[in-house]
Each structure stands twice: as C-alpha cells, then as structure tokens.
Amino acid sequence: MTEIEIRREVTARPEPDYAGQTWSEEGIKSQQHRRYVGGLWEELGKLQVDFLAEQGLRPHHQFIDVGCGSLRAGRLLVDYLEPRHYYGIDINVDVMKAGYDHELTDEQRSRLPLVNLRCTDRFDADFGHPFDMAIAQSVFTHLSLNNIRLCLFRLAKVMKPGAKFFATFFEEAAGVPLDTVKKGERFTERNVFWYYRSDLRWASRLSPWEFNYIGDWGHPRGQRMLEFTRKADG
C-alpha cells in the first residue's frame, strides 16, 4: 500500500467532497482515477509539460504541482525533471495513490520518492526548500475566491523570488452579470466556478505576487492561463 503523508487542518470536508472520493480495484482498472481529474489524459498531460518548458522550466528546477491528482502531468514531469525535483500536493490521497501505483513505472517511482507527495486540505506546500516553478491546472475552476486567495498566500511562502506560478481558470468578460449561469453549469458562487480576470488580480494583490494574464494557451475546454511571479519583497 502506497503511504503518502496526510496533513489535515480542518475536520469538516469540503463540498463537493473531493477529499473523500475513493476507487475500487475495478474502478482503477476502468481508469476512473483518470476521468476524475478531467480525462483528456494524454492531451492535457503533454500540453502542460510543453507549456511549462516553453515558459522556462528546466530539468534542474524544483517544481511543485498544485492539485497533482493522479499524475496526469506528473508522470511526464518526473521524466523531464531531474530525480526528486518533482513535488505534488492534492486534497485527495487516494487519487495520488492511484497515480503513483498504476501510472508510474518502477523507474519513475525511483525518481519520485513518496516524501515528495502530500495530501493537504489547505495548500501546505512547505517541503523544506523553495521552488522555481509551479502549476495549478484546473484547480481554480473548483475553488472559491477565498480558497484561491489562501492558495496564493501559502504558495508565496515556498517560491523563490522571481519564481513563476501558472494557474488556469474559466474566464468571463467584465460585462457578464454576476448572477449568470454559464453553459456547462458554471457559477460565481459555487463549483464549477467562473471568474472575472479582475477577481484573480485582486486575489494576487493580497500576497507578494506580480499578476500577468496569458490567456489562451490551447486548452481544449477553454481554460485561460494566468502567470504569478513571486516578488522579491514580502
């Protein structure tokens, strides 16, 4: 049985209960752990790695995957980065176990020790050293604005000055009314969330980040990309 550290700060589970989802052996064989993180397994895994490399990720960098899930991108980043340089956090320990046990080869597991993975309910990304780059792909799409603010606050503590944190979100124009329910049932007040660009800019100002909008990066479901650069002060 794969043992991954679990750090719980809150006893109540979030709604929806992402932390409590588990899979049977049959469920894993039918790849439910892949569908749980959004599917598009090969396409989105490769898209992330290609994008990060274009943005300057190099094998020697220390990297953290926020919402790493079943290692859709992680399995590729483990090969791209030097051994022990990939780290991942997620709220669900079972999805990480499924990825580690069933999506990695023995050689990849030797490059990714279990101490580099953590289950955390409040973005505890402190592994004892700073990071050069991070990504949260389709994480902000499932977080309230206050949880995004918490993510940015805590991640800022573990990023080097000048380090980049990339995050995707569902964007709507400033003129879209706040109470609009978008196609696919996206909302401002509950999961699945959509946001104004100004919402995320505001959240970034509460921590030492410089905000930059990248926008279209080829995501098949239209999620837009943001870049947060860790300021030297703060």
N, C-alpha and C positions, 0 to 999 in steps of 0.2 A: 504494500500500500504506500503510495506516494505521500510523504508528510511535508506539508507546506505551512509555514508559520501563519498563525491567525492572530490578528490584533483587532479586537472589538472594543470600541469606546462607548457604544450605545446599545442598550439591551433591546429596544424596540426595533423591529425590522422595517426597512423602507417599503413604501408602496409605489409601484408593484414590488413584490418580494424577490428581487434579483439574487439576494444572498441565499435564499432557501432552495433554489432550484437544484435538483439532483437528477442523475441519469442511471438507469439500469444498464447492465451489460448489453442487453438487446438494443437499448436506446443509443448507446455509443456505437454499436455495430452499424446501426442505421444512420449514424452521423448526426444525431440530434444536437450534439455539442457544437457542430459546425453551423447548423441552422440557427441555433440560439444566439450566436454572435452576428447574425445577419446574412449567413450564407455567402455567396459570391467568393468562395474560398480561395481559388487560385487568382482571380482577377483583383480582388481588393488586397490580398497579401502582397502581390507583386507591385501594385500601384503604390502602396505605402513605401516599400523599400526603394523603388525607383525615385519617388518624390524626395525622400529623405537624402538619398545620395546626391540628387541634384541640388539640394539645399546645403550640402557641405558635410554630411555625415561621412566619417572615415572610420576604417576598421579599428583604429586605436582609441576612438572616443568611448566614453562611458555614456550609456544610453538607457533611458527608462521609458517603458511602455505603460502608459496610464490606461487602465481598462484592457489589459492584455488578453483577457478571455482565454480561449482555447489555443492561443498562439498562432492565429491566422497569419499575422505578420511576423510574430516572434520566431517561428521555425525558420524563416528565411533570414531574419536579422541575426540569429545565432550563428549561421554560416558566414554572414557578411562581416560581422564584428569579430574582434579577437576573443579568444576564450575568456569567459567570466565577465565580459563587458556588457552583456545584455541583462537588464533587470526588468521585472514586471510586477505590477500590482493590479488587483481586481477585488471586487466586493464578494465574488463567489469562488470559494476554494475548490468546489467540485469541477467547475469548468476548467480551472487551471490544471487540476489533476488529470482530467481527460486529455487535455492538450499535451501535457508532459509525458503521460504514459503511452498515448496512442498516436500522437502526431510527430514525435521526435524519434530519431534513430538512437542507438546506443552511443554513437559518436557525438551526436548533438547533445545528448544528456550529459556527456562528459565535459562539454563546453559550457553547459548551463547548470551549475550546481543549484540544488534546491534552496540554498540560502539566498539566492538572487531573486526568489519569488516570494510574494507576501499577499495574504488576504487581509484587506483593510477596509473598514467601513467609513473612514474619514480621511482618506488620501495620505496615510502615513507612509511617506516615500523616503524616510531617512534610513539609509543603509550604511551610514558612517563615512560617506565621501560624496563630493559634489559631482553633478552630471554635466555633460557637454550639450546634450540634446534630449528632447522628449517629444512624444506624440500622444494625443488622445483622439483616436479615430472613432467617431460615432459614440462618444461618451457624453458630450454636452447636449446631444439630442435627447438624452434621457435624464437630464439633471435640471432641477430648479435653478433659478438665478442665484439663490443663496448658496447652493451647493457648488456652483461654478466659482463663485467668489471664494469659497473655502478651498477648493482645489487649487486655484491660482495662488492663494495665500500660502498654503503649505508647500506647494511645489517650488515657490520662490526661495524657500529656505534651503533647498538642496541643489539649486542650479548655480553654476559658476557665473560670474559676471560676464555678460556677452552671450551666454548660452541661449539656445532657441527652444521654445516650446510651441509645437504646432497642434492646433485643435480644430476639429470640424464642427459645423453646426448647420441647422436648417435656417436659412435667412429669408426674411420678408422685408419689403420696402417700407420706408418710414410712413408712407401714406396708407398702409393697410391698417384698418381698425383693430384695436387691441383685442376685441372680442370675436375676431374672425376665426372660424374653424376651417383649416385648410384641407384640401383633398388629401385623403390618407389619414384623416383624423389627427391633425397636429394642432396644438393649442399653445397659448401663452401661459396657462396656469397649471397644466398637468401634462404628464407623459402621454404621447410623444410631444416634445416642446419645439416651437419655432421662436426665433428671436429677431429683434432689430439689431443691426450692426452696432448701433449706439449702446445697446444693453451690454454687450461684451466689452466695448471700450470703457464703459463706466466701471464694470467689474474689475478690469485690469488696473484702473487707477487706484484701487484700494490696496495694492501690493506693488512692489518695485519692478513693474514691467513696462516696457515700451510696446505699444499696440500697433500692429500693421495688418491691414486687410489684404489677403492674397486673392481670395475669391475662387473662381473656377480652377480646379486642378484635375479635372477629368473624372470626378466621382460619378459612378453610374446612376446614383439616386439623387444627384444634385446637391449634395452637401458641400458647403463652401469652406474654405480653409482660412484660418487665422494664424498669424505669427506673433508670439510674445517673446520679446528679448529681455533677458534679465539685466536690469540696470546695475551699475557698479555700486551705487549707494542704496541704502535702505535694507 
